Amino acid sequence: MLNIGYPEIQADTLEEVVEHALDELKGYAPLVIDDSGLFIDALKGFPGVYSSYVMRTLGCAGILKLMDGTENRNARFECIIGCMDAGGDTRIFKGTVHGDIAPEARGKQGFGYDPVFIPWDYHKTFAEMSTKEKNGISHRGRATEALLEYLELIP
């Protein structure tokens, strides 16, 4: 696996970011690239495409402060995986998991916003789940599964 730097654009959607990256890196095809973000309804989709920057600058504590007193805690994680074959043909795969922002950070597993995200139908944050449990329902797991099905690597 190569980790190649390229100019990342500021865009409105994760799809635009991934499509730009595929175009920038087309000389390295075949390739796979992903981007993901946390979209919070009460914050009009923020941090969204800026999730990585917001995590580095505000962290989970900052997100919880922004959500202080907010009743609508609906949120979703999205992951976009783009792949390009050796011929330059591209495909985009999306994985989404809906949930709520927890009232406080909980758990030690995972990374990023995992301590404050509770997927719907669960009572634990991603950070309280085992890696196997999280990967079975996560946005990245769902997008990866779609990619693997496309590549016919899983039935």
C-alpha positions as CSV (number, residue, x, y, z in Angstrom):
1,M,0.0,0.0,0.0
2,L,1.3,3.4,-0.9
3,N,0.5,6.6,1.0
4,I,0.7,9.3,-1.7
5,G,0.1,13.0,-1.0
6,Y,-2.1,15.0,-3.3
7,P,-4.0,18.3,-3.1
8,E,-7.3,17.7,-1.3
9,I,-10.1,20.0,-2.4
10,Q,-12.6,21.6,-0.1
11,A,-16.0,20.5,-1.3
12,D,-19.6,20.2,-0.2
13,T,-19.8,16.4,-0.4
14,L,-17.6,13.4,0.4
15,E,-18.3,12.1,-3.2
16,E,-16.7,15.3,-4.7
17,V,-13.6,14.8,-2.5
18,V,-13.2,11.2,-3.5
19,E,-13.8,11.8,-7.2
20,H,-11.2,14.6,-7.1
21,A,-8.7,12.3,-5.4
22,L,-9.3,9.6,-8.0
23,D,-8.6,12.1,-10.8
24,E,-5.5,13.4,-9.1
25,L,-4.1,9.9,-8.5
26,K,-5.2,8.3,-11.8
27,G,-1.6,7.6,-12.7
28,Y,-1.4,5.1,-9.9
29,A,-4.4,3.0,-11.0
30,P,-5.6,0.6,-10.0
31,L,-6.4,2.2,-6.7
32,V,-8.9,2.6,-3.9
33,I,-9.4,5.7,-1.8
34,D,-11.9,6.6,0.9
35,D,-13.2,9.6,2.8
36,S,-15.7,9.7,5.7
37,G,-17.4,12.1,7.9
38,L,-19.9,12.7,10.7
39,F,-23.0,14.6,9.8
40,I,-25.1,16.1,12.7
41,D,-28.6,17.1,11.9
42,A,-28.9,19.8,14.6
43,L,-25.7,21.4,13.2
44,K,-27.0,21.4,9.6
45,G,-24.6,18.5,8.7
46,F,-21.6,19.9,10.4
47,P,-18.8,18.8,10.7
48,G,-19.5,16.7,7.5
49,V,-16.6,17.0,5.0
50,Y,-14.6,18.9,7.6
51,S,-14.8,16.0,10.2
52,S,-11.1,15.4,10.3
53,Y,-10.1,19.0,10.8
54,V,-12.9,19.5,13.4
55,M,-11.7,16.4,15.2
56,R,-8.1,17.7,15.3
57,T,-9.2,21.2,16.5
58,L,-12.4,20.7,18.6
59,G,-12.4,17.0,19.3
60,C,-15.3,15.1,20.8
61,A,-15.5,17.6,23.7
62,G,-16.1,20.5,21.2
63,I,-18.8,18.6,19.5
64,L,-20.5,17.8,22.8
65,K,-20.3,21.5,23.7
66,L,-21.9,22.5,20.4
67,M,-24.7,20.0,21.2
68,D,-25.2,21.2,24.7
69,G,-28.9,21.6,25.3
70,T,-29.9,20.3,21.9
71,E,-32.7,17.8,21.9
72,N,-32.3,16.6,18.3
73,R,-29.2,14.5,18.5
74,N,-29.6,12.6,15.2
75,A,-26.4,12.1,13.2
76,R,-25.0,9.8,10.6
77,F,-21.6,8.6,9.6
78,E,-20.9,8.3,5.9
79,C,-18.1,6.7,4.1
80,I,-17.4,7.0,0.4
81,I,-15.0,4.5,-1.2
82,G,-13.8,5.2,-4.8
83,C,-12.0,2.7,-6.9
84,M,-10.3,3.0,-10.2
85,D,-9.3,0.0,-12.3
86,A,-6.2,-0.2,-14.4
87,G,-8.2,1.1,-17.4
88,G,-9.2,4.2,-15.6
89,D,-12.9,3.3,-15.0
90,T,-14.2,4.4,-11.6
91,R,-16.9,3.3,-9.2
92,I,-18.1,4.9,-6.0
93,F,-19.5,3.0,-3.0
94,K,-21.3,4.6,-0.1
95,G,-21.9,3.3,3.4
96,T,-24.0,5.1,6.0
97,V,-24.9,4.4,9.6
98,H,-27.5,6.5,11.4
99,G,-27.4,7.2,15.1
100,D,-27.4,9.8,17.8
101,I,-24.8,11.9,19.5
102,A,-24.4,10.7,23.1
103,P,-24.7,13.2,26.0
104,E,-21.1,12.4,27.0
105,A,-18.1,10.5,25.6
106,R,-18.1,6.8,26.5
107,G,-15.7,4.0,25.7
108,K,-12.0,3.5,24.9
109,Q,-12.1,1.6,21.6
110,G,-11.9,3.0,18.1
111,F,-10.9,6.5,17.2
112,G,-12.3,9.9,16.2
113,Y,-15.9,10.5,17.1
114,D,-16.5,6.9,18.2
115,P,-16.9,7.8,21.9
116,V,-19.9,10.1,21.1
117,F,-21.7,8.2,18.4
118,I,-24.5,5.7,19.3
119,P,-25.8,3.8,16.3
120,W,-29.6,3.4,16.2
121,D,-30.8,0.1,17.7
122,Y,-27.8,0.0,20.1
123,H,-27.2,1.4,23.5
124,K,-23.4,1.5,23.2
125,T,-21.2,4.1,21.5
126,F,-18.8,2.8,18.7
127,A,-16.0,3.2,21.3
128,E,-17.8,0.8,23.6
129,M,-18.0,-1.9,20.9
130,S,-15.5,-4.5,19.9
131,T,-13.8,-3.9,16.6
132,K,-15.7,-6.9,15.1
133,E,-19.1,-5.5,16.4
134,K,-18.4,-2.0,15.1
135,N,-17.1,-3.2,11.7
136,G,-20.3,-5.2,11.2
137,I,-22.5,-2.1,11.3
138,S,-20.2,0.8,10.5
139,H,-20.3,3.1,7.6
140,R,-16.8,2.1,6.5
141,G,-17.7,-1.6,6.9
142,R,-20.8,-1.1,4.7
143,A,-19.0,0.7,2.0
144,T,-16.2,-1.9,2.0
145,E,-18.7,-4.7,1.7
146,A,-20.2,-3.0,-1.3
147,L,-16.7,-2.7,-2.9
148,L,-15.8,-6.3,-2.2
149,E,-19.1,-7.5,-3.7
150,Y,-18.4,-5.4,-6.8
151,L,-14.9,-7.0,-7.0
152,E,-16.6,-10.4,-6.5
153,L,-14.4,-11.1,-3.5
154,I,-17.4,-12.0,-1.3
155,P,-20.6,-13.7,-2.4
